Amino acid sequence: MAGVNPVLAGLACRCPKCGKGRLFAGFLKVSPRCDVCGLDLAAADSGDGPAVFIILIVGVIVCFGALITEITISPPVWVHLVIWLPLTAILVLALVRPFKGVMLAMQFHHRASEVRNEDL
């Protein structure tokens, strides 16, 4: 289907071809096939791409937040640990699935060499 936006399909963790089927069989395990259109997703591999973007985004948020907190109220180290470690974990877990979905959808959309799927 030509009308599927790969970014929106990836963010929604949906099939990059039809936009309806599930992209993941588990939290991060890619489904072998789309259950709606039958697209072969077995060859899909996002590699380290999502991790790089997540490290950059979460790193900026947490570093600037910790820096501003330190400059403005100068709390003890344990306060930083209580605030920033859980926030880092929450942000990473919240972003990894949609970012992986976008990377996979962009691979299929641009017919990346690892995918080689002619029926898109």
Phi and psi in degrees as GROMACS dihedral restraints (atoms count N, CA, C in turn):
[ dihedral_restraints ]
;  ai    aj    ak    al  type     phi  dphi    fc
    3     4     5     6     1   -75.9    20    10
    4     5     6     7     1   -18.1    20    10
    6     7     8     9     1   -86.4    20    10
    7     8     9    10     1     3.7    20    10
    9    10    11    12     1   -83.6    20    10
   10    11    12    13     1   122.9    20    10
   12    13    14    15     1   -78.5    20    10
   13    14    15    16     1   120.1    20    10
   15    16    17    18     1   -64.9    20    10
   16    17    18    19     1   -32.1    20    10
   18    19    20    21     1   -69.5    20    10
   19    20    21    22     1   -46.0    20    10
   21    22    23    24     1   -67.3    20    10
   22    23    24    25     1   -39.5    20    10
   24    25    26    27     1   -63.9    20    10
   25    26    27    28     1   -41.3    20    10
   27    28    29    30     1   -66.4    20    10
   28    29    30    31     1   -43.8    20    10
   30    31    32    33     1   -62.5    20    10
   31    32    33    34     1   -35.3    20    10
   33    34    35    36     1   -83.3    20    10
   34    35    36    37     1    -2.3    20    10
   36    37    38    39     1    58.2    20    10
   37    38    39    40     1    45.8    20    10
   39    40    41    42     1  -114.3    20    10
   40    41    42    43     1   165.5    20    10
   42    43    44    45     1   -57.5    20    10
   43    44    45    46     1   133.4    20    10
   45    46    47    48     1   -72.0    20    10
   46    47    48    49     1   -13.7    20    10
   48    49    50    51     1   -90.7    20    10
   49    50    51    52     1   -53.0    20    10
   51    52    53    54     1  -101.0    20    10
   52    53    54    55     1   -21.7    20    10
   54    55    56    57     1    76.0    20    10
   55    56    57    58     1     8.7    20    10
   57    58    59    60     1  -117.2    20    10
   58    59    60    61     1   -41.2    20    10
   60    61    62    63     1   -72.2    20    10
   61    62    63    64     1   158.5    20    10
   63    64    65    66     1   -74.1    20    10
   64    65    66    67     1   137.6    20    10
   66    67    68    69     1   -85.4    20    10
   67    68    69    70     1   -31.0    20    10
   69    70    71    72     1  -114.7    20    10
   70    71    72    73     1   142.1    20    10
   72    73    74    75     1   -92.2    20    10
   73    74    75    76     1   -22.4    20    10
   75    76    77    78     1  -135.8    20    10
   76    77    78    79     1  -152.4    20    10
   78    79    80    81     1   -66.5    20    10
   79    80    81    82     1   -46.6    20    10
   81    82    83    84     1  -129.1    20    10
   82    83    84    85     1    -2.2    20    10
   84    85    86    87     1   -77.6    20    10
   85    86    87    88     1   123.9    20    10
   87    88    89    90     1   -74.9    20    10
   88    89    90    91     1   136.5    20    10
   90    91    92    93     1   -63.3    20    10
   91    92    93    94     1   144.2    20    10
   93    94    95    96     1   -68.0    20    10
   94    95    96    97     1   -31.5    20    10
   96    97    98    99     1  -146.3    20    10
   97    98    99   100     1   150.8    20    10
   99   100   101   102     1   -71.7    20    10
  100   101   102   103     1   130.8    20    10
  102   103   104   105     1   -77.4    20    10
  103   104   105   106     1    -7.5    20    10
  105   106   107   108     1  -101.5    20    10
  106   107   108   109     1   -55.2    20    10
  108   109   110   111     1  -103.8    20    10
  109   110   111   112     1    -9.1    20    10
  111   112   113   114     1    81.3    20    10
  112   113   114   115     1    11.8    20    10
  114   115   116   117     1   -60.0    20    10
  115   116   117   118     1   132.0    20    10
  117   118   119   120     1   -75.1    20    10
  118   119   120   121     1   111.4    20    10
  120   121   122   123     1  -103.7    20    10
  121   122   123   124     1     2.6    20    10
  123   124   125   126     1   -62.6    20    10
  124   125   126   127     1   -32.2    20    10
  126   127   128   129     1   -84.5    20    10
  127   128   129   130     1    -2.8    20    10
  129   130   131   132     1   -71.3    20    10
  130   131   132   133     1   132.0    20    10
  132   133   134   135     1  -148.4    20    10
  133   134   135   136     1   115.8    20    10
  135   136   137   138     1   -85.9    20    10
  136   137   138   139     1   -11.2    20    10
  138   139   140   141     1    62.5    20    10
  139   140   141   142     1  -139.8    20    10
  141   142   143   144     1   -95.8    20    10
  142   143   144   145     1     4.9    20    10
  144   145   146   147     1   -54.4    20    10
  145   146   147   148     1   -52.1    20    10
  147   148   149   150     1   -62.1    20    10
  148   149   150   151     1   -37.3    20    10
  150   151   152   153     1   -62.6    20    10
  151   152   153   154     1   -38.6    20    10
  153   154   155   156     1   -63.1    20    10
  154   155   156   157     1   -47.9    20    10
  156   157   158   159     1   -65.1    20    10
  157   158   159   160     1   -39.7    20    10
  159   160   161   162     1   -66.2    20    10
  160   161   162   163     1   -42.0    20    10
  162   163   164   165     1   -59.5    20    10
  163   164   165   166     1   -44.5    20    10
  165   166   167   168     1   -65.6    20    10
  166   167   168   169     1   -46.1    20    10
  168   169   170   171     1   -68.8    20    10
  169   170   171   172     1   -51.8    20    10
  171   172   173   174     1   -66.7    20    10
  172   173   174   175     1   -37.4    20    10
  174   175   176   177     1   -59.9    20    10
  175   176   177   178     1   -43.9    20    10
  177   178   179   180     1   -63.9    20    10
  178   179   180   181     1   -46.5    20    10
  180   181   182   183     1   -60.8    20    10
  181   182   183   184     1   -50.4    20    10
  183   184   185   186     1   -70.0    20    10
  184   185   186   187     1   -42.5    20    10
  186   187   188   189     1   -64.2    20    10
  187   188   189   190     1   -46.4    20    10
  189   190   191   192     1   -67.1    20    10
  190   191   192   193     1   -39.0    20    10
  192   193   194   195     1   -62.0    20    10
  193   194   195   196     1   -45.3    20    10
  195   196   197   198     1   -65.9    20    10
  196   197   198   199     1   -39.4    20    10
  198   199   200   201     1   -65.1    20    10
  199   200   201   202     1   -46.6    20    10
  201   202   203   204     1   -64.3    20    10
  202   203   204   205     1   -40.9    20    10
  204   205   206   207     1   -61.4    20    10
  205   206   207   208     1   -44.7    20    10
  207   208   209   210     1   -64.4    20    10
  208   209   210   211     1   -42.1    20    10
  210   211   212   213     1   -70.2    20    10
  211   212   213   214     1   -41.1    20    10
  213   214   215   216     1   -80.5    20    10
  214   215   216   217     1   -45.6    20    10
  216   217   218   219     1  -119.3    20    10
  217   218   219   220     1    -9.7    20    10
  219   220   221   222     1    44.8    20    10
  220   221   222   223     1    61.4    20    10
  222   223   224   225     1   -77.1    20    10
  223   224   225   226     1   168.3    20    10
  225   226   227   228     1   -65.2    20    10
  226   227   228   229     1   162.9    20    10
  228   229   230   231     1   -59.5    20    10
  229   230   231   232     1   -37.1    20    10
  231   232   233   234     1   -63.1    20    10
  232   233   234   235     1   -29.3    20    10
  234   235   236   237     1   -67.2    20    10
  235   236   237   238     1   -41.4    20    10
  237   238   239   240     1   -60.5    20    10
  238   239   240   241     1   -43.8    20    10
  240   241   242   243     1   -63.2    20    10
  241   242   243   244     1   -41.1    20    10
  243   244   245   246     1   -68.4    20    10
  244   245   246   247     1   -33.4    20    10
  246   247   248   249     1   -85.5    20    10
  247   248   249   250     1   -53.4    20    10
  249   250   251   252     1   -84.1    20    10
  250   251   252   253     1   -31.6    20    10
  252   253   254   255     1   -66.0    20    10
  253   254   255   256     1   -50.0    20    10
  255   256   257   258     1   -63.5    20    10
  256   257   258   259     1   -38.1    20    10
  258   259   260   261     1   -62.6    20    10
  259   260   261   262     1   -40.5    20    10
  261   262   263   264     1   -60.9    20    10
  262   263   264   265     1   -47.6    20    10
  264   265   266   267     1   -62.2    20    10
  265   266   267   268     1   -43.4    20    10
  267   268   269   270     1   -63.7    20    10
  268   269   270   271     1   -45.5    20    10
  270   271   272   273     1   -63.9    20    10
  271   272   273   274     1   -42.9    20    10
  273   274   275   276     1   -62.6    20    10
  274   275   276   277     1   -47.4    20    10
  276   277   278   279     1   -65.9    20    10
  277   278   279   280     1   -31.8    20    10
  279   280   281   282     1   -73.9    20    10
  280   281   282   283     1   -31.5    20    10
  282   283   284   285     1   -94.1    20    10
  283   284   285   286     1   -23.6    20    10
  285   286   287   288     1   -64.7    20    10
  286   287   288   289     1   -41.2    20    10
  288   289   290   291     1   -67.8    20    10
  289   290   291   292     1   -51.2    20    10
  291   292   293   294     1   -64.4    20    10
  292   293   294   295     1   -35.8    20    10
  294   295   296   297     1   -67.5    20    10
  295   296   297   298     1   -39.5    20    10
  297   298   299   300     1   -65.0    20    10
  298   299   300   301     1   -39.8    20    10
  300   301   302   303     1   -60.6    20    10
  301   302   303   304     1   -42.1    20    10
  303   304   305   306     1   -66.3    20    10
  304   305   306   307     1   -42.6    20    10
  306   307   308   309     1   -62.1    20    10
  307   308   309   310     1   -42.9    20    10
  309   310   311   312     1   -66.4    20    10
  310   311   312   313     1   -42.4    20    10
  312   313   314   315     1   -64.9    20    10
  313   314   315   316     1   -37.6    20    10
  315   316   317   318     1   -68.6    20    10
  316   317   318   319     1   -35.1    20    10
  318   319   320   321     1   -59.7    20    10
  319   320   321   322     1   -48.0    20    10
  321   322   323   324     1   -67.2    20    10
  322   323   324   325     1   -40.1    20    10
  324   325   326   327     1   -62.4    20    10
  325   326   327   328     1   -42.3    20    10
  327   328   329   330     1   -94.1    20    10
  328   329   330   331     1     7.1    20    10
  330   331   332   333     1    51.0    20    10
  331   332   333   334     1    54.7    20    10
  333   334   335   336     1   -59.1    20    10
  334   335   336   337     1   150.5    20    10
  336   337   338   339     1   -62.4    20    10
  337   338   339   340     1   -29.1    20    10
  339   340   341   342     1   -69.3    20    10
  340   341   342   343     1   -26.0    20    10
  342   343   344   345     1   -87.0    20    10
  343   344   345   346     1   -50.7    20    10
  345   346   347   348     1    46.9    20    10
  346   347   348   349     1    60.7    20    10
  348   349   350   351     1  -115.2    20    10
  349   350   351   352     1   109.1    20    10
  351   352   353   354     1   -81.3    20    10
  352   353   354   355     1   -16.0    20    10
  354   355   356   357     1   -88.6    20    10
  355   356   357   358     1    13.0    20    10
